[in-house]
Amino acid sequence: MKRWRDAPAAILSYLWSGWGAVASLCLFFALWEWGGQVCGPLVLPGPRAAFATLAGMIATGEAWPELAVTARRALGGLALAVAAGSVLGVLAGMSMTAAMVARPLVTLLVGMPPIAWLVLALLWFGAGDATPVFTVFVACFPLVFVGALQGARTLDGQLKDVARAYRLPLRMTLLDVYLPHVVSYLFPAWITALGMSWKIAVMAELLASADGVGAALAVSRAHLDTATSLAWIVAVLGLLLGVEYLLLEPIKRHVERWRQANP
């Protein structure tokens, strides 16, 4: 019962703590408005024009199907990267040999331009969902893998010794010894990968798909419709911020509270 009574206060505290993000968004919109007045509506329509266009697309039902397609592809590739990168990164971090072997491979994956992966994906999978999902996965995987590896490598050596001394099963070692520490490294990697996933998905759709936000951007570019292009960009960024601040950030705060309560 106490937990439920404290929930409204916790929600209000979380909302109040976001004033910095709100201030930065207001500053961004002010600079955007100023840039629109300097450059003119053809080159850079102001935020009011972009939001009005987006509201019109939402009212007509044009926006949601395209956003749903892009979200499915971006989050699908991200989920694969988070699952594979987190597990393999922790396993590699538990072994010095595995970490040394994985390091040059991860460097190659990080250095490979996403556009190169996109070209290869087009050759392998053709135009369809598999191309953007694969491109998102292969671009986000090394980010998550490195975060998990670093978290596993920096674990307190005494905890490792205790796990070995008591011969804990692998599952218990991962969940009870490694995971609480590794999570603090994983969350920044997940948030970075989240932003990367949307950018890669839109780029892949722009070049290799007939639907999704990227394809809609290609159409608006062909029509020289800058306001519609900005409206699509605003919609994608809004979804990105929503996932980060409404889903990942509360989980992150909960985990950090647990760590502070258990130093």
MARGUSE-404119 format. One line per field, with one value per residue (C-alpha): residue number from 1; x, y, z. Coordinates in Angstrom, 2 decimals, always signed. Layout:
bagu	c(NUM/...) .
c1	c(X/...) .
c2	c(Y/...) .
c3	c(Z/...) .
***
This chain:
bagu	c(1/2/3/4/5/6/7/8/9/10/11/12/13/14/15/16/17/18/19/20/21/22/23/24/25/26/27/28/29/30/31/32/33/34/35/36/37/38/39/40/41/42/43/44/45/46/47/48/49/50/51/52/53/54/55/56/57/58/59/60/61/62/63/64/65/66/67/68/69/70/71/72/73/74/75/76/77/78/79/80/81/82/83/84/85/86/87/88/89/90/91/92/93/94/95/96/97/98/99/100/101/102/103/104/105/106/107/108/109/110/111/112/113/114/115/116/117/118/119/120/121/122/123/124/125/126/127/128/129/130/131/132/133/134/135/136/137/138/139/140/141/142/143/144/145/146/147/148/149/150/151/152/153/154/155/156/157/158/159/160/161/162/163/164/165/166/167/168/169/170/171/172/173/174/175/176/177/178/179/180/181/182/183/184/185/186/187/188/189/190/191/192/193/194/195/196/197/198/199/200/201/202/203/204/205/206/207/208/209/210/211/212/213/214/215/216/217/218/219/220/221/222/223/224/225/226/227/228/229/230/231/232/233/234/235/236/237/238/239/240/241/242/243/244/245/246/247/248/249/250/251/252/253/254/255/256/257/258/259/260/261/262/263) .
c1	c(+0.00/+2.80/+4.27/+1.01/+0.72/+4.23/+3.61/+2.02/+4.87/+7.42/+5.70/+5.59/+9.26/+10.18/+8.20/+9.76/+13.24/+12.66/+12.64/+16.14/+14.98/+11.98/+14.23/+16.57/+13.64/+12.31/+15.73/+15.87/+12.44/+13.41/+16.54/+14.49/+11.96/+14.77/+16.39/+13.06/+12.62/+16.16/+16.07/+12.44/+9.65/+10.90/+14.28/+13.38/+9.72/+9.24/+8.10/+4.49/+4.33/+5.93/+3.60/+0.56/+1.54/+2.09/-1.28/-2.92/-1.23/-2.34/-5.91/-6.12/-4.60/-1.55/+1.07/+0.36/+0.79/+4.18/+5.34/+4.23/+6.24/+9.38/+8.92/+8.52/+11.73/+13.78/+12.66/+12.90/+16.53/+17.24/+15.71/+17.91/+20.99/+20.18/+19.57/+22.59/+24.95/+24.12/+24.46/+27.55/+29.19/+28.80/+30.07/+33.09/+33.78/+33.98/+37.03/+40.18/+40.85/+37.36/+37.62/+40.94/+39.59/+36.39/+38.09/+39.33/+36.04/+34.06/+36.39/+35.67/+31.92/+32.01/+34.15/+31.96/+29.70/+25.98/+25.47/+27.87/+25.82/+22.70/+24.13/+25.08/+21.66/+19.99/+22.04/+21.32/+17.69/+16.27/+13.76/+11.69/+11.64/+14.76/+17.03/+16.35/+16.07/+19.43/+21.08/+19.80/+20.94/+24.47/+24.93/+23.65/+25.11/+28.73/+27.55/+25.62/+28.34/+31.05/+28.88/+28.19/+31.84/+33.12/+30.59/+31.66/+35.37/+35.10/+33.27/+34.87/+37.39/+36.33/+32.82/+34.27/+36.38/+33.34/+31.38/+34.24/+34.79/+31.14/+31.01/+27.88/+26.03/+26.53/+22.94/+23.21/+26.62/+25.20/+21.95/+23.07/+26.74/+27.29/+23.91/+23.47/+26.86/+26.64/+23.25/+24.89/+27.02/+24.24/+21.73/+23.91/+24.67/+20.97/+20.01/+22.74/+21.62/+18.01/+18.89/+21.03/+18.24/+15.77/+18.34/+19.45/+15.88/+14.82/+17.95/+17.36/+13.74/+14.76/+17.02/+15.49/+11.80/+8.43/+6.87/+7.80/+8.94/+12.04/+9.96/+7.62/+10.65/+11.77/+8.36/+8.36/+11.91/+10.86/+8.01/+10.30/+7.90/+10.17/+7.33/+6.22/+9.81/+10.22/+6.88/+8.08/+11.34/+9.47/+7.24/+10.23/+12.05/+8.90/+8.59/+12.29/+12.02/+8.88/+10.56/+13.64/+12.00/+8.81/+10.32/+14.12/+14.68/+12.27/+13.88/+17.32/+16.32/+14.93/+18.15/+20.30/+18.19/+18.78/+22.53/+22.63/+20.70/+23.12/+26.64) .
c2	c(+0.00/+2.38/+1.78/+2.85/+5.93/+6.99/+6.54/+10.00/+11.76/+9.75/+10.66/+14.36/+14.26/+12.64/+15.20/+18.09/+16.71/+17.05/+20.86/+20.90/+18.86/+21.17/+24.24/+22.81/+22.00/+25.53/+26.92/+24.62/+25.76/+29.41/+28.94/+27.07/+29.93/+32.45/+30.39/+30.12/+33.89/+34.41/+31.73/+31.97/+29.35/+27.69/+26.80/+26.38/+26.57/+27.49/+25.06/+26.25/+25.32/+21.93/+21.11/+22.29/+20.01/+17.10/+17.73/+17.63/+14.33/+12.85/+14.08/+12.49/+9.23/+9.57/+9.68/+6.67/+3.85/+5.18/+5.80/+2.30/+0.73/+2.68/+1.95/-1.76/-1.87/+0.34/-1.35/-4.81/-4.30/-2.61/-5.49/-8.00/-5.84/-5.34/-9.05/-10.33/-7.51/-7.64/-11.41/-11.81/-8.73/-10.04/-13.47/-11.93/-9.70/-12.72/-13.99/-11.99/-14.16/-13.63/-9.87/-9.69/-11.73/-9.65/-6.25/-6.05/-7.47/-4.84/-2.12/-3.29/-3.29/+0.20/+1.54/+0.09/+2.89/+2.07/+2.96/+0.13/-2.33/-1.01/-1.70/-5.24/-5.79/-4.72/-7.27/-10.02/-9.36/-7.01/-4.25/-5.19/-5.27/-7.42/-4.74/-1.93/-4.39/-5.97/-2.58/-1.34/-4.53/-4.54/-0.81/-0.99/-4.34/-3.16/-0.24/-2.54/-5.20/-2.76/-1.44/-4.95/-5.98/-2.95/-3.52/-7.15/-6.31/-3.62/-5.83/-5.90/-8.74/-9.75/-10.51/-12.71/-14.53/-15.13/-16.50/-18.88/-19.92/-20.88/-22.39/-20.49/-21.74/-19.68/-18.43/-17.23/-15.66/-13.68/-12.57/-11.94/-10.96/-9.44/-7.99/-5.33/-3.82/-4.28/-2.54/+0.80/+0.41/-1.01/+1.82/+4.50/+2.01/+1.20/+4.88/+5.56/+2.54/+3.73/+7.02/+5.20/+2.74/+5.41/+7.23/+4.04/+2.84/+6.12/+6.19/+2.60/+3.36/+6.48/+4.46/+1.01/+0.97/+1.98/+2.62/+4.07/+7.55/+7.33/+6.65/+9.52/+11.81/+10.77/+11.79/+15.15/+15.80/+15.09/+17.59/+20.19/+20.20/+21.28/+21.68/+18.06/+16.84/+18.68/+17.34/+13.77/+14.55/+16.05/+12.96/+10.60/+12.68/+12.86/+9.08/+8.76/+11.13/+9.36/+5.95/+7.32/+9.48/+7.49/+4.00/+3.86/+6.84/+5.67/+2.22/+3.81/+5.92/+2.87/+0.93/+3.84/+4.14/+0.45/+0.89/+3.88/+1.97/-0.96/+0.52) .
c3	c(+0.00/+0.84/-2.61/-4.25/-2.02/-2.99/-6.71/-7.37/-5.55/-7.53/-10.82/-9.92/-8.91/-12.21/-14.22/-12.27/-12.89/-16.64/-16.58/-18.09/-21.08/-21.53/-21.39/-24.01/-26.30/-25.92/-26.82/-29.86/-31.07/-30.56/-32.69/-35.27/-35.43/-35.81/-38.56/-40.38/-40.32/-41.65/-44.39/-45.40/-45.50/-48.69/-47.21/-43.53/-42.49/-38.84/-36.15/-36.36/-40.04/-39.40/-36.50/-38.46/-41.34/-38.95/-37.30/-40.73/-41.58/-38.25/-38.77/-42.22/-40.99/-43.23/-40.48/-38.26/-40.82/-41.95/-38.37/-37.37/-40.20/-39.27/-35.56/-36.25/-38.27/-35.95/-32.73/-34.29/-35.26/-31.93/-29.95/-31.79/-31.20/-27.50/-26.92/-28.83/-27.85/-24.14/-23.80/-25.98/-24.47/-20.92/-21.92/-23.70/-20.69/-18.42/-20.34/-21.10/-24.15/-25.55/-24.95/-26.81/-29.73/-29.94/-29.81/-33.45/-34.73/-32.85/-34.18/-37.72/-37.10/-35.57/-38.41/-41.17/-42.51/-42.19/-45.84/-46.77/-44.72/-46.40/-49.87/-48.82/-47.25/-50.50/-52.39/-49.85/-48.89/-51.53/-50.81/-47.78/-43.99/-43.75/-45.22/-42.68/-39.77/-40.61/-41.13/-37.76/-36.06/-37.46/-36.74/-33.13/-32.12/-31.53/-29.37/-27.05/-27.14/-26.03/-23.19/-21.91/-22.30/-20.40/-17.65/-17.27/-17.39/-14.67/-12.17/-8.72/-8.64/-5.12/-6.35/-9.07/-6.50/-4.31/-7.29/-8.12/-4.51/-4.06/-7.57/-8.47/-11.55/-14.71/-14.64/-11.02/-11.72/-14.65/-13.00/-9.41/-9.75/-13.17/-14.13/-11.38/-12.26/-16.03/-16.24/-15.37/-18.51/-20.64/-20.25/-21.92/-24.70/-25.13/-25.31/-27.88/-29.89/-29.69/-31.37/-33.92/-34.75/-35.84/-37.96/-39.69/-40.26/-41.88/-44.04/-45.17/-46.04/-47.92/-50.20/-50.27/-49.33/-50.68/-47.27/-43.91/-42.93/-45.11/-48.21/-47.27/-46.93/-50.42/-51.80/-50.01/-51.24/-54.81/-54.41/-52.79/-49.82/-46.96/-44.45/-44.92/-44.65/-41.35/-40.15/-40.67/-38.92/-35.95/-35.75/-35.66/-33.05/-30.94/-30.91/-30.11/-27.14/-25.97/-25.90/-24.14/-21.48/-20.87/-20.97/-20.61/-18.31/-15.55/-15.63/-15.43/-12.43/-10.68/-11.23/-10.04/-6.89/-6.22/-6.67/-4.34/-1.70/-2.01/-2.30) .
***
